[in-house]
Amino acid sequence: MDTPAPIIYHYIDLLIEPDPGPDDGGSIVEISGVKLDHRFGGMVSLKYFGIHDESAK
C-alpha cells in the first residue's frame, strides 16, 4: 500500500470555481486539462508521496 488511506480527489469545475493554480503533484493534479483537488488536513504523511522508513523493516 502506497498511502495510509485512499486519496480522494474532487473535480474542479473551472467555469464556476476559481482556478486553484498549477499542478503541484499532491493536492492539485491536472490531467489532460482537467484539474482535481484533495485537501490534506493537518500534517501530510510522506507515505502519500512514496517515502517509507526502510529502517523499520
C-alpha positions in Angstrom: 0.0 0.0 0.0 1.5 3.3 -1.0 -0.7 5.5 1.2 -2.0 5.1 4.7 -5.6 5.8 3.3 -7.1 6.4 -0.1 -6.7 9.8 -1.5 -10.0 11.1 -2.9 -9.7 13.9 -5.4 -12.5 16.2 -6.4 -13.2 17.6 -9.8 -12.7 21.4 -10.1 -15.2 23.0 -12.5 -13.2 25.9 -13.7 -16.3 27.5 -15.2 -17.8 28.1 -11.7 -14.9 27.7 -9.3 -11.6 29.7 -9.1 -8.5 28.1 -10.6 -6.5 26.7 -7.7 -3.2 27.1 -9.5 -0.8 24.8 -11.3 -0.4 21.0 -10.7 1.7 20.6 -7.6 2.0 16.8 -7.7 0.0 16.5 -4.5 -3.1 18.5 -3.6 -3.7 19.7 -7.1 -3.4 17.4 -10.1 -4.1 18.3 -13.7 -4.7 15.5 -16.2 -5.5 16.5 -19.9 -6.7 19.9 -18.8 -8.9 18.5 -16.0 -8.0 19.7 -12.5 -8.6 17.6 -9.4 -8.1 18.8 -5.8 -7.6 17.0 -2.5 -7.5 18.9 0.8 -4.9 17.3 3.0 -5.8 18.1 6.6 -3.2 19.0 9.2 0.1 17.2 8.7 0.7 15.2 5.5 2.3 11.8 5.8 5.3 11.4 3.5 3.9 7.9 2.7 1.4 9.8 0.4 4.4 10.6 -1.8 6.0 7.2 -1.7 8.6 7.8 1.1 9.0 4.9 3.5 11.2 4.3 6.5 13.5 1.4 5.3 14.9 1.0 8.9 11.5 -0.2 10.1 11.9 -3.4 8.1 
